[in-house]
Amino acid sequence: MKQPSSHKIGYARVSTIGQNLDSQFDALRQAGCDKIFSDKVSGVSVSRPEWDKVIEYLRPGDVLVVTELSRMTRSLMHLLQLVQELEGRGVNIISLRENIDTSTATGRAFMHIIGAINQMERELKAERAAAGRAAAKARGKSGGRPRTDQAKLEQARVLYENTEQSAQAICDSLGIGRRTLFKYLAQSRQG
C-alpha cells in the first residue's frame, strides 16, 4: 500500500486585529510549511474561519504545525479532542514552542502534559483577575476606565465650536481623548 505523502500545514492565530502574525509566519515557514492558514480572533471564539478551513484541508499523512498549542485550542478538553480527532484521520501535530511532535509516543504524552499546564495557566490567570476585581470592589472601585469630567467635555465642545484650535490641541490641553470629544460632540448635537 502506498504511504500518504506528508505535507506540513501551518496555522497561526492572534487574538486581536491589532496584533501581528509575522513572527508566527516566519517560524512556520522556517519549519517547512507548504501552506499557512491564519486567524485574527480570540482563541475562545467559536467562529474561527481559517481554523475551520485548515481542519477541512488536512489529509492523512499531513502534519499540522503551530508555533504553540494555545494558538489552536481553547481548553484542555478541546486540545485532547482535537489530538484524538486528527490522530484518527492520520494527521500529526507539531508545536514549535513546546517542541512536541505527536508522531512519537513521547510527543503524544507531552501533548497531554503541556495541554494540562496551559489549561492551569488560563485558569490561574482568570482566578487572579477575579480576585483583583473583588478586591477593587471591596474598596469601592468599579472596573473600567474612569469617566471623563463633564465640565471638561463641555469646555472642549465650546473651544472646538468657537475657536480655530484643532481638536487634537484642545484634547491635549484638557487631557481628554479625541474619540471621547467627538463622541460627546455627536451626542450633544443629537440631544
C-alpha positions as CSV (number, residue, x, y, z in Angstrom):
1,M,0.0,0.0,0.0
2,K,1.3,3.5,-0.9
3,Q,2.2,5.7,2.1
4,P,0.3,9.0,2.1
5,S,2.6,12.0,1.2
6,S,3.4,14.3,4.1
7,H,2.7,18.0,3.9
8,K,3.4,20.5,6.6
9,I,0.4,22.8,7.0
10,G,0.8,25.8,9.3
11,Y,-1.8,27.6,11.4
12,A,-1.2,31.0,13.0
13,R,-3.5,33.0,15.2
14,V,-3.5,36.2,17.2
15,S,-6.3,37.4,19.5
16,T,-6.9,40.9,18.1
17,I,-6.8,42.7,14.8
18,G,-4.0,45.0,16.0
19,Q,-1.7,42.1,16.7
20,N,0.9,41.0,14.1
21,L,1.2,37.5,12.7
22,D,4.7,38.0,11.1
23,S,6.7,36.1,13.8
24,Q,4.4,33.1,13.6
25,F,4.5,33.1,9.8
26,D,8.3,33.3,9.9
27,A,8.6,30.3,12.3
28,L,6.1,28.3,10.3
29,R,7.9,28.9,7.0
30,Q,11.2,28.0,8.7
31,A,9.6,24.8,9.9
32,G,8.9,23.9,6.2
33,C,5.1,24.6,6.0
34,D,3.8,24.3,2.4
35,K,0.6,26.3,3.2
36,I,-0.3,28.5,6.2
37,F,-3.8,29.5,7.4
38,S,-4.3,32.3,9.9
39,D,-7.0,33.9,12.0
40,K,-7.2,37.2,13.9
41,V,-9.7,36.2,16.5
42,S,-9.7,35.2,20.2
43,G,-8.9,31.5,20.8
44,V,-12.1,31.1,22.8
45,S,-14.2,32.3,19.9
46,V,-16.3,29.6,18.5
47,S,-16.1,31.1,15.0
48,R,-12.5,30.8,13.6
49,P,-13.0,30.7,9.8
50,E,-9.4,29.9,8.8
51,W,-9.2,27.2,11.6
52,D,-12.2,25.5,10.0
53,K,-10.5,25.7,6.6
54,V,-7.3,24.1,7.9
55,I,-9.2,21.3,9.5
56,E,-11.0,20.6,6.3
57,Y,-7.8,20.9,4.2
58,L,-5.8,18.3,6.2
59,R,-5.3,14.9,4.7
60,P,-3.9,11.6,6.1
61,G,-0.1,11.9,6.4
62,D,-0.2,15.7,6.8
63,V,1.4,17.4,9.7
64,L,-0.4,20.4,11.4
65,V,2.3,22.8,12.6
66,V,1.6,25.6,15.2
67,T,4.0,27.9,16.9
68,E,2.4,27.0,20.3
69,L,-0.5,24.9,21.5
70,S,-2.5,28.0,22.6
71,R,-2.8,29.1,19.0
72,M,-5.0,26.2,18.1
73,T,-7.0,25.3,21.2
74,R,-9.5,26.8,23.6
75,S,-9.1,24.5,26.6
76,L,-7.5,21.2,27.7
77,M,-10.7,19.3,26.7
78,H,-10.6,20.9,23.2
79,L,-6.9,20.0,22.8
80,L,-7.5,16.4,23.8
81,Q,-10.5,16.1,21.4
82,L,-8.5,17.7,18.6
83,V,-5.5,15.5,19.1
84,Q,-7.8,12.4,19.1
85,E,-9.7,13.6,16.0
86,L,-6.6,14.4,14.0
87,E,-4.8,11.2,15.1
88,G,-7.9,9.3,13.9
89,R,-7.5,11.0,10.5
90,G,-3.8,10.2,10.2
91,V,-2.7,13.8,10.9
92,N,0.1,14.6,13.3
93,I,0.7,17.8,15.2
94,I,3.9,19.7,15.8
95,S,4.1,22.5,18.3
96,L,7.3,24.5,17.8
97,R,7.5,26.3,21.2
98,E,6.8,23.2,23.2
99,N,8.9,21.0,20.9
100,I,6.1,18.4,20.6
101,D,5.6,16.0,17.7
102,T,2.6,13.7,18.0
103,S,4.1,11.2,15.6
104,T,6.1,9.9,18.6
105,A,4.9,8.3,21.8
106,T,6.9,10.9,23.8
107,G,5.3,13.7,21.8
108,R,1.8,12.4,22.4
109,A,2.5,12.2,26.2
110,F,4.0,15.6,26.3
111,M,1.0,17.0,24.4
112,H,-1.3,15.9,27.2
113,I,1.0,17.3,29.9
114,I,1.6,20.7,28.2
115,G,-2.1,20.9,27.5
116,A,-2.9,20.5,31.2
117,I,-0.3,23.1,32.1
118,N,-1.7,25.6,29.6
119,Q,-5.2,25.0,31.0
120,M,-4.0,25.6,34.5
121,E,-2.3,28.8,33.4
122,R,-5.5,30.1,31.9
123,E,-7.5,29.2,35.0
124,L,-4.9,30.8,37.3
125,K,-5.0,34.0,35.3
126,A,-8.8,34.1,35.4
127,E,-8.7,33.5,39.2
128,R,-6.2,36.3,39.7
129,A,-8.2,38.7,37.6
130,A,-11.4,37.8,39.6
131,A,-9.5,38.3,42.9
132,G,-8.3,41.7,41.7
133,R,-11.8,42.7,40.7
134,A,-13.2,41.5,44.1
135,A,-10.5,43.5,46.0
136,A,-11.2,46.6,44.0
137,K,-15.0,46.2,44.5
138,A,-14.4,45.8,48.3
139,R,-12.6,49.2,48.2
140,G,-15.5,50.8,46.4
141,K,-13.8,50.9,43.0
142,S,-15.5,49.6,39.9
143,G,-13.9,48.2,36.8
144,G,-13.3,50.1,33.5
145,R,-11.9,53.5,32.7
146,P,-12.8,56.5,34.8
147,R,-15.4,58.7,33.3
148,T,-14.3,61.9,31.7
149,D,-15.4,65.0,33.7
150,Q,-18.5,66.5,32.0
151,A,-17.2,70.1,32.7
152,K,-14.0,69.3,30.7
153,L,-16.1,67.8,27.8
154,E,-18.3,70.9,27.7
155,Q,-15.3,73.2,27.8
156,A,-13.8,71.2,24.9
157,R,-17.0,71.5,22.9
158,V,-17.1,75.3,23.4
159,L,-13.5,75.6,22.4
160,Y,-13.9,73.3,19.3
161,E,-17.0,75.2,18.1
162,N,-15.9,78.7,18.8
163,T,-12.1,78.8,18.2
164,E,-9.6,77.9,15.5
165,Q,-7.8,75.4,17.6
166,S,-7.6,71.9,16.3
167,A,-9.4,69.1,18.1
168,Q,-6.0,67.5,19.0
169,A,-4.7,70.7,20.5
170,I,-7.9,71.1,22.6
171,C,-7.8,67.5,23.7
172,D,-4.1,67.7,24.6
173,S,-4.7,70.9,26.7
174,L,-7.6,69.4,28.6
175,G,-6.3,65.9,28.9
176,I,-9.1,64.1,27.1
177,G,-9.1,61.8,24.1
178,R,-10.1,62.8,20.6
179,R,-12.5,59.9,20.4
180,T,-14.2,61.0,23.6
181,L,-14.5,64.6,22.4
182,F,-16.1,63.5,19.1
183,K,-18.4,61.1,20.8
184,Y,-19.5,63.9,23.1
185,L,-20.0,66.3,20.2
186,A,-22.2,63.8,18.4
187,Q,-24.3,63.2,21.5
188,S,-24.7,67.0,22.2
189,R,-25.8,67.6,18.6
190,Q,-28.4,64.8,18.9
191,G,-29.8,65.8,22.3
